[in-house]
């Protein structure tokens, strides 16, 4: 599996990471490292479109992994929706929690 994870803390780190991964930077690729897996972006968009999501719906994600899909769904179903993820691997749950915390801190989608 290809792809690269952008873990840069500032613009210089992001540029360095891009230089190292420039051949795959914009490809629609899945990424895997141990138990952590991200599907190709097109998979997430196809799933979300097929689900016909709207405000207030309930969503259960079995094998929620990184929580990426659950997070994107949560933005659509909103504060009155119910959004649960189930994941077996503790290290993946911890990774998902860290990424969600980062997303909330850095996203314009949330009130500060």
N, C-alpha and C positions, 0 to 999 in steps of 0.2 A: 504494500500500500504506500502511496506517496503522500505528498503534501508536506506542509511545514506549519508548525504552531508559532505564531508571533507572540513571543513572551517578552518583548522589549519594554523597558520601563520609561524610555524617553525616545525622542526622535532619532538620536544617533544609534541607539540599539535597534530600532525598527529598520533603519537604513542598512545597518550591518546584516541583520537577519534577511532582509530582502535580497541583498547581494548574494548571500549564501544559497538562497532558495529561488532565485529569479526564474529558473526554467520551469518551476512548478507553481509559482506564486498565484497565478490566476486560473489554474486548471480546476475543473470541477472534480476534485478527487476526494476519496475517503482517506482517513488518517487513523492509524492504530499504534498504540504503544502499550504493551502489556494488556491489562483489562480495559484500558481506556480506548474508546472508539468513537470517532465522529464520522457519520456517513457523509457522502458527497452533498454539497449544498442543494443540488437539484432534487435529491431524495426528500429533504425536509420540505421544500416548497411544494412538491407534488403531494405529499401527505397532508400538509396543511390545507391545500386547495381542495383536495378530495373530501376532507372532513367537514367542509362548509361551516367553519367555526363562526360563532357570533357571541356577543356579550351575554354573560350569564349562564353559559352552558357548563356542563361538567366534563372533565377530561381525566382519564386514568391511563397512565403510561407504564406498562409492565416492561421491565428491562430498561429503565429510564436512563441508564448510563450517565453521561456527562450532564444531563439535564438541559441540554440545548433545546431540544424539541419542546420540552415542558415549559421552558422559559418563554420561547416564542409564542406558544399557545396561550400562556398566561397573559401576555400583552394583549392578545385579541379577546379572550373571554372576560378579562377585566376583574375588578375587585369583587364583583358579585358572582363570578364563576367559581367553580370548585375544581382544583387542579392538584392531583396526587400522582406521585411517581413511586415506583417500587423497583429497587435495585438490590441484588444479592451481594455484590462485592463492596466491602466496607471502604476500601481505598478509593473506589470510584465515587461512592457517596461523598467522601471527604473532598475529593477533587471537584465534584459538582457544587458542593456548598461554597468552596473557595471561589469558584468562577461566578456563581450567583452573587456573592458578596461584592466581587469586583464589578460586575455588571451594574448592580444597584448603585454603587458609589460613583460610577463613571458615566452612567446613562442619563440622557436628557428625558427619558421616559418616566422618570420618578421625580417626585417633589423632593427637594433638598431640605 
